[in-house]
Amino acid sequence: KGKQFIVPVKLQRDQLLPVPDMTRELTTLFTGRRRFDLDSVASTNAYLGDLLRRESLPEGALVCTTVQPEGRGQQGTRWLSAPGKNLLASFYFRPDFLPLSEVFRLNEIFSLAVSDTVASFITDEVQIKWPNDIYVNGEKVAGLLIENTIQGSRIGASILGVGLNVNETMFPAELPNPVSLAVLTRHQHEIESVVIELCNHLEHRYLQLKQGKTESLRQEFIARQYRRGVWALFSDSNGTFRARFKDITPEGRLCLEHEDGSVVKYDLKSIRYVLDC
């Protein structure tokens, strides 16, 4: 008898296999336990902020939507998403144990939690592009928007907005380098599974911070940095230059080593990554 060969099926970017995973179990104490599911809302962050001004919500409260026409990203950018294709959510935390001087620790743990979530569905390496975008193979799969309310010298409330590309395969032309879990795995995914996984990872990282594991969290955050140790192109007000990631200060400034050996610290609005594509 002749040998039998299995010929792999090559899928196009917009051709997906059926959903492979069942809905996962919510294991949290409080994150995602109080939940608001909306068919459509202009912005989940704004909606959750309005709720907090009107009523007392438990820590970990979650707002999810399938459509968000006014979703926001960092520095006033828009988060574009096809209806019903992706995870669009906001979470409420009350990190009043954290001094105002350590506010960047929230960027660290929230970015770690979202990257943990993405990593639980794929085999590729997941990286964090400073300060809090999530990348896989040089493409953006998720973005975070963190809005904090200050009370004296403490952080009274923190609203975390997350946009995570789940089942989208056709992206607007103005997005330079998007990708989704579906594109990476060639499978559709239950968005509810991704929401539950995110809740679990957020609470885990948040409790680590609350327990004072700040140094190990910081080291993990730095170890996952996009372009870490690689010479790459950046741009600032003086133009484009080559540099490589060196460090991130506790206050959240990006430290880049230039080709002349100098190390320069950059704030968020003063530096831009020049994308490979």
N, C-alpha and C positions, 0 to 999 in steps of 0.2 A: 504494500500500500504506500502511496505517496505521502509525504509529510504535509501536515496541515499548518497553514500560516494564518495568523490573526493580523489583519491589516488595520492599523489605527485610522480612525476617522479624523481628518483635519477639519476643525471647525473654524468658521469665520468669526470675527470679533463679535458679531451680533447674533451668532448661533449658539444656543446654550443647551446643555443637558438638563434633565429634570432635577428638582431640588434633592440633594443628597442627605440632608441632615434633618432630624426631628427637632422640634422646639426644645430648647435646653431648660434646665431647672433653675429658677431663681433661688439663690442661697443667701441672699442678703438679710441683714437685720432691719435696715431702714431704707436703703437706696432702691427706688422704684416701687416701694410699697404703697405710696400714695401717688396716684397716676391720673393724668388727664389726657385722653386720646381725642384728637381733633381731626376732622376731615380736612380742614384748611384753616390756616392762620397766617397773618402777614409775617410774623416773626415769633418763634417759640420763646426766645429770650425776652422780648418785649411783653409777651402774654404772661409769662411767669413773673416778670417784674411787677406788672399790674396786679396780679393775684396777691403777691406779697404785700402790696400796699393796702389791699382791701381786707385781707384775712391772715390769720396765723397758720402757716403751713409747717408740717413736720420736716425735719432735715431729710434730704434724699428725695423730696417731691420731684416728680418727673412730668414733663409735658412732651407729648409726641404728636406729630402730624404727618399726613401724607403729601400735603401741598403747602409750600411756604414761598409765596411770591416775592417777599421782601427780606429773604434770608441774608444775613450779613456775615462778612468775613473780617479779617484783620485790616486795619487802616482804611475802613470805609468801603472795602470791596464787597461785591455781591456773591452769595453762594447760590449757584444755579443748579436746579434739580428737576428732573422730569417727575410728574405726579405719580406717586405710589411706587417709585423705583428704589428709593434710598432711605437711609435712616436720618431723620430730622428730629432732633430732640434737645431739650434743655433740662438741666438738673439744678436743684437748689441745695447748697451746703452752707453751714454756719461755722466757719473756721475761726471762732472768736478766741481760740487758744493760740492763734498765730499772730505774732507781732507784725505791725505794718511793714517793718524793715525786711521781713521775710516773705513778702507777698509772692515773689517769684517761685516759691516752693509749690504753689498751686499749679503753675504752668508745668512744673516738673512732674507732679503726680498725675495730673489729668492727661498729659501727653503720654506718659508711661501706660496709663490704663487704656487709652484708645489704641496705642500700639500693641498692647497685650491682646486686646480684642481682635484686631486684624490678624495678629499672628496665630490666633486659635483657629483660623479658617484657612490659612495658606501655609505653604512650606518655604516660600521666599523670605529673605531677610527683610524685616520691617525697620525703618529708620525714622527719626524725628528731625525735621528741618526746623531749626531755630526760628521762632521760639516755640511753635506748637502746630506745625503741619505734619501729617503722617505720610511718608513716602515708601513706595516699593519699586525697586528697579528704576529709580529716577523719576517716577511718576507719582502724582498726588492722589491718594485714596481717601483722605479725610482731612478736615480742618476743624479747628477749635476757636471759639470766641469766648473769652472769660471776662465777665463784668463784675467788679467788686464794689461793695458799699462799705464805706469806712465809718467806724464809730470810735472817735477819739484816736488812740494809738493802736487800735485793733481792727481786724477785718470783721465787720458785722455780718455780712452776707456775701456769698459768691454764687453767681449764676454761670453755669457752664453750658455753652451751646456747642453741639456736635453735629457736623454734617459728614456722613460717611457714605461713600458710594457703594451700594450693594449690588443692585441688578441692572444698573444703567450700562448700556453698551454704545450708545450714540450720543456724543457730547457736543455742546455748542462750540463753534469754531474759535470763539474768543478765549476758550480755556486752553492754555498752552500745553499742558502735560497731564491730563486726567487719566485715571484708571479706576476700576471697580473690582470688588471681590468676584463678581461674575466673570469679568474678563480674565482675571488672574487664575481662576479655578476651572473655567469653562462650565460652571454649574450655576444655576439660579440658587438663591438662598432665601430661606424664610426670614423676612426682616425682623419678626418677633424673636427669632433665635439670636439675632445680632444684638437686639435691644437687651435681652436678658444677659447675654455674655458681657455686654458693656456695663450693665448695672453691677454684676458680680466683680468685675475687675476694678471699677471705680471705688467701690466700697473697700476692697482689699487695699488698694493704694492709699486711700484716704485714712484708713485706720493705721496703716504703717506710719504715715506722717503724724498722726495724733499720738502714736506711741513713741515718737521722738527718733525714728530711724532716718533722720535727715541725711546723714552722710552717705549711707548705702543707696538711698534714693537718688541723690545727686550724682553719684558715680554711675548708676544705671542710666540716668538721663544723658550723661556725657558720652557713655559708651555707645549709645544708640544714635549718636548724631550723624546726620547726613553729611557726606563728604569729609568725614573725620580722617585726618591724616593725609588727605589727597590734595594736591595742588589743583586749584580750580579758579574759574573766573568769577569776580565780584565787581560791583560798581558802586561808587559813591558820588558825591558832588563834584569830584575832580576827574571822574571818568572810570574806565574799566581797568582792572588790574588783576594779577594773579596772586593768590594767597592760599593758605591752608588753615583749617580749623586748629586752634590751639587750646581754647578753654572757654568756659562760660562763667562769668563772675557770679557770686551769690545773689547779686542784685539783678542778674539777667542780661548783662552786657556780653556781646559776642567778641571774643578775642581772636584775632586773625594774625598769623605770622606772615609778613611780607617777604618778598624775595631777597630784600637786603638784610633780613634777619630781625627787623624791628617787629614788635608786637603792638597792635593798635586795638583799642577797645571801641566797640560800636554799639550805639543804641538802635532800637528797632527801626526808626524812621530814617536813619542815616546810612544804611547799607542795603544792598539788594543782591541776591544771588542771580547770576547770569545762567540761565537754564541751558542744558546741553542740546535741547531740541528747539 
